[in-house]
């Protein structure tokens, strides 16, 4: 026979789950693993966690810190194979925001111009050359840096010039052909997006930069 205490519902937890402002604050202090474990405890927790994760991991909401048109940016990502990495990606998974952080955008060869011009025309960012770029325009720099400038490629195509260089061994450490800084002021805050022109697949460059293991996502 079970004891009375074993059948008593934890009223204080259920009370928290009835108020969105309370359970959102409560769940925000839990790790993703703990949130998932909580989700499987009961039907009420399952519903609450689903509501929380839909908000906490809303990529459109996350991008709004830098972009006025996050859905259009995601369409641009899908079309060009552009990947967001760096601390911005970490902040999304960690459900946090680092003050003064920027957004790193890695683009396939042939797509730096399209992505950069979209930021300028659609999001009203301004291209700011760094000292080594000799005050060149963004368009001129891309034409110089991007071997696929005239013919963008998709994920599974490679139209770079034929040569004997072993890029797979090189670009694990030097996989970026160009870095372009775009800035704008949003509500008094300085926002910066860095567009990284990669030699090959952006995901390959990112994984080689952040991992000591060898990955081959060559495409």
PyMOL commands that set and color helices and strands:
alter all, ss='L'
color gray80, all
select helices_A, chain A and resi 4-7+11-17+20-28+32-39+43-56+59-63+70-80+87-94+112-122+131-133+138-145+167-174+202-210
alter helices_A, ss='H'
color red, helices_A
select strands_A, chain A and resi 83-85+103-107+126-128+176-186+189-198
alter strands_A, ss='S'
color yellow, strands_A
deselect
rebuild
show_as cartoon
